């Protein structure tokens, strides 16, 4: 092995969780010595953390900052510390405040049941001494992962849209189908391509752990407020539906249409949409 | 040409609309003599309708029943009459009440920008003398279309789920992205696969005509009421989010999860979901 991809000692805190298992599997298959630190293993923390070149924090959102604070005491200044939580401002700040060495926030934009990094996005938020993480970033990129850099603040702002409000929308769709006692098999038999895709997306959400899904929505005040605004959009437009206010609805439709069209015109993905638009 | 696929005289009322153009193109390419009857052509109705073997009504939902009543006067008892509206109970009832010959309700489950029937679903609702339509059904099936039979009432009930509430949800998503002035390009750069799919679905909706989209939601009282219940689901769950009621949210999640899992277990599509679940 060259220095670039020599075997490294890595400890994953929360490595028995599903995403922890994914990272463990990816890194150990490549020849690294990956250890796991779970809830019960803190009596071995000085060994598990004090000898690691890289420590990855992979615990539920609401425990991330506390775990960073607890783990930092055991780290050498030469240890690289990263987290893979769905929010980035708080964890990166906590890592910088509690650890003097290299720090980086990561957010894998996929679920733990993927087979590899191939075709998947990973957002990276620079903390301190990025160059120490270069081998890890190369490792992900070499396996087909796409790395996207941004600040922790931009990450968190965009995740409100990508993750929190969409999670909530999928959650509501599932709750509605359940409350309506919908015959999903029969509906799929008659479905449009879009409906089938949406049902699949909703099913993917409900294949996850309930507490983890709920915590993704509750993670920040910003997320909760955006979810409330989304629900207000539904109430406002549903009121127009009940009033049969056709012209107000058409006006609302045209405003959104104009916004989305401008977005599309600016987008490099324009062609892709044009193709997708052939199927309702 | 055999009798089965000999050239036939067909008139499409509303044939200049996008879906009318699709049917015109499909049928005339196959050698049929397809005429169009638009708003301005009623002075030629006795010729356009009185000589047709098949008349297809392809006009906006809210004009369908009136157009059926107006057209029926010109039809021979040997003319087959079909409509392709997104609701089926009212149009089929109107066709049966106003025309003594063969009647069938059709609902193509796709947008007008598809290239052919290949891989697309068409719901068919039997009216009277189904055998007269056999050549048309064979025509669709031969080109790869999938025919699904049901009663007009079942169709309308299931379309509340497939079409009306999902249309509304996509509409609200677009309105929300617009109101939030979301940087969609930047969000797509960081997106999960699910988010990208959802943005594409929303863009497909907003590529359509605003009035047609609004009328699909307003088409029946049943649709409006279901949309109101969907908005109430959003309000109820958003209230729990604002209260940070984690355990109530987890309970709600588990109820929907249990419903969707039962649905999935019953489904022949189970394997397909298991595969789709590998990507959040």
Interface residues (C-beta under 8 A of the other chain):
Chain A: X109 X110 X111 X113 X114 X115 X121 X123 X148 X150 X155 X158 X159 X161 X162 X163 X165 X166 X168 X169 X170 X171 X172 X173 X174 X175 X176 X177 X178 X179 X180 X181 X182 X183 X184 X185 X186 X187 X188 X189 X190 X191 X192 X193 X194 X195 X197 X198 X200 X201 X202 X203 X204 X205 X206 X207 X208 X210 X211 X213 X214 X215 X217 X218 X224 X226 X227 X228 X229 X230 X231 X232 X233 X234 X235 X237 X238 X241 X242 X244 X246 X249 X250 X252 X253 X254 X255 X256 X257 X258 X259 X260 X261 X263 X264 X266 X267 X268 X269 X272 X273 X276 X277 X278 X279 X280
Chain B: X109 X110 X111 X113 X114 X115 X121 X123 X148 X150 X155 X158 X159 X161 X162 X163 X165 X166 X168 X169 X170 X171 X172 X173 X174 X175 X176 X177 X178 X179 X180 X181 X182 X183 X184 X185 X186 X187 X188 X189 X190 X191 X192 X193 X194 X195 X197 X198 X200 X201 X202 X203 X204 X205 X206 X207 X208 X210 X211 X213 X214 X215 X217 X218 X224 X226 X227 X228 X229 X230 X231 X233 X234 X235 X237 X238 X241 X242 X244 X246 X249 X250 X252 X253 X254 X255 X256 X257 X258 X259 X260 X261 X263 X264 X266 X267 X268 X269 X272 X273 X276 X277 X278 X279 X280
